[in-house]
């Protein structure tokens, strides 16, 4: 399979940025691409980057394979999303990875999200 179409890259970037702005305040999200993979990184207000996950394009803009960043190995490992599926939306992948790597942001979201 060829790489990710440019229109899908633009759509993915826009969707992840919008989702992060709503659900992960205080971070910005960036994507970079190589072949059929999109690499998602969060940047905190201090400018520190945190790799989150790698998405694998399978031909559909709303279905992505998911690999979590493993800081202990400095690599990505194929994984499953919270619902147990190996594929799903980019937003679901972002939520799972950010929940693991951005605990202070998770607390901020819960505190300011109206749950209290």
ZADO-1210 file (C-alpha; in nm, 4 decimals, padded with zeros to 6 digits):
<atoms>
<atom x="00.0000" y="00.0000" z="00.0000" code="UNK" pos="1"/>
<atom x="00.1219" y="00.3488" z="-00.0817" code="UNK" pos="2"/>
<atom x="00.1578" y="00.6245" z="00.1746" code="UNK" pos="3"/>
<atom x="-00.1178" y="00.8310" z="00.3286" code="UNK" pos="4"/>
<atom x="-00.2955" y="01.0599" z="00.0786" code="UNK" pos="5"/>
<atom x="-00.2297" y="01.4308" z="00.1362" code="UNK" pos="6"/>
<atom x="-00.6009" y="01.4994" z="00.1922" code="UNK" pos="7"/>
<atom x="-00.6099" y="01.2353" z="00.4658" code="UNK" pos="8"/>
<atom x="-00.2992" y="01.3838" z="00.6309" code="UNK" pos="9"/>
<atom x="-00.4668" y="01.7264" z="00.6391" code="UNK" pos="10"/>
<atom x="-00.7908" y="01.5818" z="00.7746" code="UNK" pos="11"/>
<atom x="-00.6097" y="01.3761" z="01.0389" code="UNK" pos="12"/>
<atom x="-00.4062" y="01.6739" z="01.1563" code="UNK" pos="13"/>
<atom x="-00.7175" y="01.8948" z="01.1801" code="UNK" pos="14"/>
<atom x="-00.9185" y="01.6302" z="01.3662" code="UNK" pos="15"/>
<atom x="-00.6428" y="01.5609" z="01.6196" code="UNK" pos="16"/>
<atom x="-00.5756" y="01.9303" z="01.6837" code="UNK" pos="17"/>
<atom x="-00.9481" y="01.9975" z="01.7357" code="UNK" pos="18"/>
<atom x="-00.9894" y="01.6929" z="01.9603" code="UNK" pos="19"/>
<atom x="-00.6877" y="01.7876" z="02.1721" code="UNK" pos="20"/>
<atom x="-00.8091" y="02.1465" z="02.2088" code="UNK" pos="21"/>
<atom x="-01.1418" y="02.0210" z="02.3440" code="UNK" pos="22"/>
<atom x="-01.0312" y="01.7204" z="02.5470" code="UNK" pos="23"/>
<atom x="-00.6667" y="01.7848" z="02.6354" code="UNK" pos="24"/>
<atom x="-00.6348" y="02.1556" z="02.7142" code="UNK" pos="25"/>
<atom x="-00.2846" y="02.2804" z="02.7633" code="UNK" pos="26"/>
<atom x="-00.1204" y="02.0603" z="02.5019" code="UNK" pos="27"/>
<atom x="-00.0735" y="02.0937" z="02.1321" code="UNK" pos="28"/>
<atom x="-00.0614" y="01.7942" z="01.9037" code="UNK" pos="29"/>
<atom x="00.1593" y="01.7484" z="01.6013" code="UNK" pos="30"/>
<atom x="00.1843" y="01.4762" z="01.3406" code="UNK" pos="31"/>
<atom x="00.4630" y="01.3629" z="01.1149" code="UNK" pos="32"/>
<atom x="00.4408" y="01.1044" z="00.8425" code="UNK" pos="33"/>
<atom x="00.6490" y="00.8251" z="00.6996" code="UNK" pos="34"/>
<atom x="00.5019" y="00.5878" z="00.4466" code="UNK" pos="35"/>
<atom x="00.1671" y="00.4685" z="00.5749" code="UNK" pos="36"/>
<atom x="00.2377" y="00.5761" z="00.9331" code="UNK" pos="37"/>
<atom x="00.1435" y="00.8924" z="01.1213" code="UNK" pos="38"/>
<atom x="00.3372" y="00.9696" z="01.4391" code="UNK" pos="39"/>
<atom x="00.1520" y="01.1723" z="01.7027" code="UNK" pos="40"/>
<atom x="00.3382" y="01.3892" z="01.9533" code="UNK" pos="41"/>
<atom x="00.2068" y="01.6144" z="02.2299" code="UNK" pos="42"/>
<atom x="00.3804" y="01.9366" z="02.3312" code="UNK" pos="43"/>
<atom x="00.3144" y="02.0867" z="02.6729" code="UNK" pos="44"/>
<atom x="00.3079" y="02.4623" z="02.7512" code="UNK" pos="45"/>
<atom x="00.6787" y="02.4517" z="02.8444" code="UNK" pos="46"/>
<atom x="00.7640" y="02.3244" z="02.4950" code="UNK" pos="47"/>
<atom x="00.8471" y="01.9688" z="02.6034" code="UNK" pos="48"/>
<atom x="00.7548" y="01.7012" z="02.3486" code="UNK" pos="49"/>
<atom x="00.6075" y="01.3641" z="02.4402" code="UNK" pos="50"/>
<atom x="00.5668" y="01.0979" z="02.1705" code="UNK" pos="51"/>
<atom x="00.2257" y="00.9363" z="02.2130" code="UNK" pos="52"/>
<atom x="00.1480" y="00.6867" z="01.9409" code="UNK" pos="53"/>
<atom x="00.1864" y="00.5724" z="01.5843" code="UNK" pos="54"/>
<atom x="-00.1160" y="00.5348" z="01.3598" code="UNK" pos="55"/>
<atom x="-00.1131" y="00.2931" z="01.0653" code="UNK" pos="56"/>
<atom x="-00.3173" y="00.3928" z="00.7615" code="UNK" pos="57"/>
<atom x="-00.5196" y="00.1055" z="00.6240" code="UNK" pos="58"/>
<atom x="-00.7045" y="00.2844" z="00.3461" code="UNK" pos="59"/>
<atom x="-00.9758" y="00.4582" z="00.5502" code="UNK" pos="60"/>
<atom x="-00.9523" y="00.7999" z="00.7143" code="UNK" pos="61"/>
<atom x="-01.1576" y="00.6864" z="01.0176" code="UNK" pos="62"/>
<atom x="-00.9881" y="00.3510" z="01.0847" code="UNK" pos="63"/>
<atom x="-00.6271" y="00.3449" z="01.1996" code="UNK" pos="64"/>
<atom x="-00.4044" y="00.0753" z="01.3385" code="UNK" pos="65"/>
<atom x="-00.2637" y="00.1725" z="01.6762" code="UNK" pos="66"/>
<atom x="00.0824" y="00.1408" z="01.8289" code="UNK" pos="67"/>
<atom x="00.1641" y="00.2943" z="02.1663" code="UNK" pos="68"/>
<atom x="00.4928" y="00.4741" z="02.2337" code="UNK" pos="69"/>
<atom x="00.7096" y="00.2725" z="02.4730" code="UNK" pos="70"/>
<atom x="00.9417" y="00.5105" z="02.6513" code="UNK" pos="71"/>
<atom x="01.1217" y="00.2181" z="02.8149" code="UNK" pos="72"/>
<atom x="01.2234" y="00.0845" z="02.4724" code="UNK" pos="73"/>
<atom x="01.2247" y="00.4103" z="02.2729" code="UNK" pos="74"/>
<atom x="00.9923" y="00.2543" z="02.0156" code="UNK" pos="75"/>
<atom x="00.6305" y="00.1851" z="01.9239" code="UNK" pos="76"/>
<atom x="00.4515" y="-00.1406" z="01.9965" code="UNK" pos="77"/>
<atom x="00.1339" y="-00.2537" z="01.8229" code="UNK" pos="78"/>
<atom x="-00.1451" y="-00.2365" z="02.0741" code="UNK" pos="79"/>
<atom x="-00.5212" y="-00.2313" z="02.1108" code="UNK" pos="80"/>
<atom x="-00.7525" y="00.0569" z="02.1871" code="UNK" pos="81"/>
<atom x="-00.9601" y="00.0862" z="02.5045" code="UNK" pos="82"/>
<atom x="-01.2420" y="-00.1164" z="02.3461" code="UNK" pos="83"/>
<atom x="-01.0012" y="-00.4034" z="02.2686" code="UNK" pos="84"/>
<atom x="-00.9897" y="-00.3382" z="01.8959" code="UNK" pos="85"/>
<atom x="-00.6585" y="-00.3155" z="01.7082" code="UNK" pos="86"/>
<atom x="-00.8074" y="-00.0419" z="01.4855" code="UNK" pos="87"/>
<atom x="-01.0244" y="00.2603" z="01.5468" code="UNK" pos="88"/>
<atom x="-01.0398" y="00.6357" z="01.5253" code="UNK" pos="89"/>
<atom x="-00.7364" y="00.8563" z="01.5625" code="UNK" pos="90"/>
<atom x="-00.9173" y="01.0375" z="01.8438" code="UNK" pos="91"/>
<atom x="-00.9560" y="00.7130" z="02.0413" code="UNK" pos="92"/>
<atom x="-00.5837" y="00.6467" z="01.9974" code="UNK" pos="93"/>
<atom x="-00.4996" y="00.9991" z="02.1125" code="UNK" pos="94"/>
<atom x="-00.7187" y="00.9650" z="02.4215" code="UNK" pos="95"/>
<atom x="-00.5637" y="00.6338" z="02.5229" code="UNK" pos="96"/>
<atom x="-00.2034" y="00.7439" z="02.4697" code="UNK" pos="97"/>
<atom x="-00.2530" y="01.0872" z="02.6286" code="UNK" pos="98"/>
<atom x="-00.4206" y="00.9268" z="02.9284" code="UNK" pos="99"/>
<atom x="-00.1103" y="00.7151" z="02.9820" code="UNK" pos="100"/>
<atom x="00.1553" y="00.9787" z="02.9207" code="UNK" pos="101"/>
<atom x="-00.0069" y="01.3038" z="03.0288" code="UNK" pos="102"/>
<atom x="-00.1480" y="01.2375" z="03.3776" code="UNK" pos="103"/>
<atom x="-00.1270" y="01.6024" z="03.4858" code="UNK" pos="104"/>
<atom x="-00.3267" y="01.6986" z="03.1779" code="UNK" pos="105"/>
<atom x="-00.5775" y="01.4227" z="03.2548" code="UNK" pos="106"/>
<atom x="-00.6295" y="01.5691" z="03.6018" code="UNK" pos="107"/>
<atom x="-00.6630" y="01.9167" z="03.4526" code="UNK" pos="108"/>
<atom x="-00.9240" y="01.7931" z="03.2039" code="UNK" pos="109"/>
<atom x="-01.1269" y="01.6220" z="03.4736" code="UNK" pos="110"/>
<atom x="-01.1031" y="01.9167" z="03.7110" code="UNK" pos="111"/>
<atom x="-01.1987" y="02.1742" z="03.4494" code="UNK" pos="112"/>
<atom x="-01.4347" y="01.9565" z="03.2494" code="UNK" pos="113"/>
<atom x="-01.7335" y="02.0033" z="03.4772" code="UNK" pos="114"/>
<atom x="-01.7163" y="01.6618" z="03.6433" code="UNK" pos="115"/>
<atom x="-01.6949" y="01.8212" z="03.9902" code="UNK" pos="116"/>
</atoms>
